[in-house]
Amino acid sequence: MIPAFIVIGILLLLYLGFFLENRRFVVRRETIRHSKVCQPLTAVQVSDLHDCRFGTDQEKLLAAIRDVHPDLILITGDLFNRHNKRAHKNAYAIVRGAVQIAPVWFAEGNHECALGETGEQYLAEIRKMGVHILRDEYADLGSVRLIGLTQYASPQALATMLDETRLNIVMAHRPELFPIYAGTGADVVLSGHAHGGQIRIFGIGVFAPGQGFFPKFTSGQYGWGTSLLHVSRGLGNTILVPRVFDTPELNVLQFEMIESKENEHVC
């Protein structure tokens, strides 16, 4: 029989290992190909930071973003943490640095929404810093239409914002709603929220809010009709259970052209 102190020691080492793993991040690069891409575009997706810190004044994160030389920085929700209404220092730090690198666009997540008036104050502050906030709104950036949705935007609202002559990139925090967005004809949807399934076993997420156990949309790219979804595993955590085999990630998305007759018409 194994002595209890050995078992406790092993469990402690495992916990510390997973705890330390949650304090680092990886840069995950992915290519998104679409017939409506008129010229290469590099975007950094920052999702589910939850006010976590990666280096003094977020310097590790900011250095990784600088190395990419992005055209856009897209924050897909949960920059803040609803469980701690005073937690904003690290969120502000990444924003202050990011706006010096490239234009920053933001769509809210469930944590900003749950923060109520405090969340509104936080959003007002990052707007002052230079962040472009889209709440069921869009902005045209050349051949790209960037759309930011609130948590439960209606498909009718999204449908009215789509432009068939542009690449429609939709920032929508909750990936479980992707089939609804795809039904409107959205080209590319960027989401977070699932935290990679929190625990990943053989590359499969175990649990995600809004999807339950063994969720469908947790990490990477998914297709539905002519629409594509990219789900970031995100950077932070808000529960006591650490990420397991689920390292926090910063996403670099390279949009590339697919040659087609449709592309010739759009571009």
N, C-alpha and C positions, 0 to 999 in steps of 0.2 A: 504493500500500500504506500502510495506517495505521501510524504509528510505534508501537512496542511500548509506550512510556511513556504514550501516549494511551489505549491499550486498558487498560493497568493502572490508569490514573487513573479511567477510566469504571467499571471493575469495583470499584475501591475505593469510589467514590462510591455505587454501587448497594448495596454491602455495608453501608456506614455508614448509608444510608437505611433499609435493612431492619432494621439493628441498633437504630436510634433508634425505629423503628416498634414494635419489640418492648418498648420501655421506656414505652409509653403504653397506655391502655386506653380502650375505649368502653363506654358504658352501653347495653345492648340491651334494649329493652322488648318483651315479647310477652304476648299475651292467651291464656289457656287457658280454653276454655268447656266446661263439662260439666254434665250434668243433675243430678249429685249435689252441686253447689255450692249451699249454702243461703244464703250471704251472701258478698259480695265479700271476697277475701283477697289481700293483697299479700305476696309472698315474694321475697327476694333470694337468688339462687343463686350461691354462690362455689365455683368448681371449679378444680382443677389449679393452685393457686398455686405449688406447688413451692418455697416459701420465697422467692419473688421479692419485690422491694420496689417500692412505688409511693409515693414521698414519705417523708419522715422519719416513722418510726413508723407507716407505712402511712396517713398522714393523707389522701392523695388518695383512696384507696379508701374510707376511713371517711367522708369528707365526702360522697362519692357515695351511700353507703348511708344516711347520715343524711337526705339530701335526699328520699329515697323514703318515709321513715316506714314501714318495713315492719312487718308483723305477725310475720313469721318470717324468720330468716336460716338458710339451708340450705347446709351445706358438703358437697359430693358427692365427697369424696375427694382424695387427693394434695395435701394441705395442706403436706406435707413433701417432702423430696427424698432418695431412697434413695442417690443418688450422692455425697451429702455428709452423713455422719451428724452433723456438727456444725452443720448448717444448720437452725436453728429460731428464730432471733431474729425474723425477719420474720413467720413463722407465728404465733408467740406474740403479736406486736404487733397483728395483725389480730384475733385472738381477744379480747385484752384490751379493745380498743375496741368490737368488735361486741357483746359481752355487755352493754355499757352502752346499746345501742340497742334491741335486741329479743332475744327468746329465740333461742339458737343451737343448732341440731341438726346432728349430724355422722354421716356414714357413711364408712367407710374406703375407700381406694383401694389399688391395687397397690403404691404406694410405702410406705405405712404397713405393709402386710403384709410387704414385702421387708426392712424395717428390723429385723424381729425384736424382740429385747429392747429395743433403742433405741426402736423404734416404740412399744412398750408404755409406755415411760417418757414419751414425748412425749404419748401419749393420756391417761395418768394426770395429766399436768401441765395439759392443757387442760380436763380434767374438773374439776380443782380451781378453775380460772378460772370455771367455770359453764357449760361446754358440755355438752349432753346427747348422749351417744354411744349410737347404736343399732347393735348387732351381731346381726343376725337377730332383732331385737326391734321392738316397736311402742309407740307412745304415742297415746292418744286425746286430741285437742284439739277438744272440742266435736263438730261434725259431720264432722271430719277425722280419719282414722287415718293417722298418719305412721309409715312403716316404713323401717328402715334395714337394708340387706343387706350381708353380707360378700361378698368377690369371687365366690365360686362357691357361693352359697347354692342349695340344691336347690329346684326348683319346688314340691315337696311342702311344704317348710318355709314358703315364701311363701304357698301356698294356705291353710295353717292359720291364717295371720295376717290374711287379708283379711276385711273386715266389709262385707257387702252393704248395710248400712244407712248406711254412712259413705262419704265420698270417700276412697279409698285412694291416698295419695301415697307412692310407693316411691322411696327414694333408693338407687340402684344404680349404681356407678361405671362399669361396662362396658356401653356401648350395644349392642354386638354380641349381647348376650344378651337383648335386648328381645323377640324372638319367643317365647322361653321364658317370660318374665314375662307377656307378653300372653296366652299360653296358659292361665295360671292365672286370668285375669280381672282383673288389676291395672288400675286406672283410669288413673292417671298415673304415669309413670316419669321420674325426673330423673337424667341421667347426665352424664359428662364424658369423660375418658380419650382421646378421639380428637384433641384439640388442633386441631379444625377441619380435619383432614387435613393439617396442617402447612404445606402450600403449596396455595393455592386458585387454580385457573385457571377463569375464567368461572363462578365460584361453586361449583366442584366441588373437593372435597378430593382430594389426590393419594395420601396414604398415612396409615394409622392403625394403631396396634398392635392386634392381634387381628382386624383386618379386611383388612389388606394394601393393595394398590394400588387406587385409586379406590373407597374404602369407601362403604358405603350410608348409614351413620349418622354424620354429622360435625357438623351444625349445625342448630339450630332444631327444628321439630316434625315428627313422623312418626306416622302412624296404622297400627294393625294390629288388625283387628276392632274391638272396642269400646274398645281401649286406645290411649293416646296417650303418645308418648315426646318429651321435650324434651332435646336435647343441647346443653350449653354448650361453646363453643370453649375456655373456660378462660382463665386469666390468665398462666400461666408457661410455661417451656420447660426441657427437661432435656438437649437434644442440641445439638451445635455448629451444626447447620443452623438458621438463624433462621426464624421464621414469615414467609411471603411472601404478601402480599395477604390476611393472616389476623390482623388486629389482635386482641390480647387483649381479652377482654370480661368485664364484670360483668353478670349477667342479672337483670332485674326481671320477675317473673312475676305477672301480674294474673289471678287466678282469678275467673271470672264465671259466672253462672247461665244455664242454658238451660231455658226453660219446657217442661215435659213432664209427663205423668201420673206418670212415675217420680219426678220431682222433688217432686211434691206428696206422694207416699208417703213419701219419705225425710225431707223437711224438715217 
